[in-house]
Amino acid sequence: MKELIAQHVGLAWGVVGALAAVITLSLLAVARRRNRRPYGLEPDAGPSQPHPPESYKPPAGLDSAALTAAVRDAETHGQHERLPGLYLSLAWCQLESGGSSDAAELLRKSIRGSASPQHKEVLARARMALGDLAHASGDLTTACEHWQIARALFHELKQGRELEVVEMRMQRNGCPTDWVLTDF
């Protein structure tokens, strides 16, 4: 038996080497496919600043001072249902004036206050904007996570135009579209 095994050791090593080569080539092919951008789209040339959609820009004549006063009034009087939309509008004012860190905090407050079903659109738009801010700071993973949540909400709300915008943004940046997000 030992003689039989000794005769076939060279053959066994040849099979092991061939298997290692096949596995290595397969892993390289998978890595190349993952790095390819979906639909032939290239990533954005660079991070972009979020742009407020027309429907969430503050009404004409209403500035950040007026919105700040409205937020304080709603917080003081416990008008929690008003706060998510006010935070979002104030965040857009901050973004337009270049205050992205203040805007990010207001967007997070908007998200925390958007638990009820009536605030799904506010939640989606806040997630979209936070994704844009994360992208602008170079954090594509967080951007993709926020955009994924916004995409799901726009789909649920049957807002086709907004859904298309967020899907194109995700595709352009190579975001996975099949993530399952938990505890985010």
Steps between C-alpha positions, in 0.01 A plus 500: 500500500784738590652435161173584327468826693865588432442453126203738495633780725611697197155462344333614824718811517417576138126482575541722806695755295237500225221552754690789659544665159127461417397646837740794463377580149137478617564740787671746266204487260254566783712793623505651149122468470444670836718794402312554174237772515141396434348586164835627378475816707807655651508643853438866553796717412505617858284544805203724449311724732136412560254720321164558666207383295259781416228347719718530811651838453362745754215713367604829343571764760559246776864500604704299744428746783125454453540123478720495811230694686233256375712203616547653846128572523408143401755354742382726784133417447552126445381511140699194400304438180625831354866443580616252232393727214635810673835332566518395135420850371751656739760245387449613139556859607821396674616309190431799277709721728783244522438365851520128424581387857202690642287368215607141572393531863164647397451217249571243771244674725252488214559125464460437873170690498366329187380180663134541408374392156396856411869603496629236256569755228691723743695195614583403141618850410707530818664164426570610144665821623705320766617260230607797290688649796673168571595475132634856505722410796630190320303237697339303219392211725288724722372687194386173343327396823304825523412491128384138533258596778378803302449279195287254697288784642449666160399160361252452783361851444472431125703813418643390169699813418679507835551122485666536160726779626625300797544182294710685243710649780556154645590354160730789413696439820501119485280449806373146549127483440436178689613595851299395799546772759465425867536722803570810297 
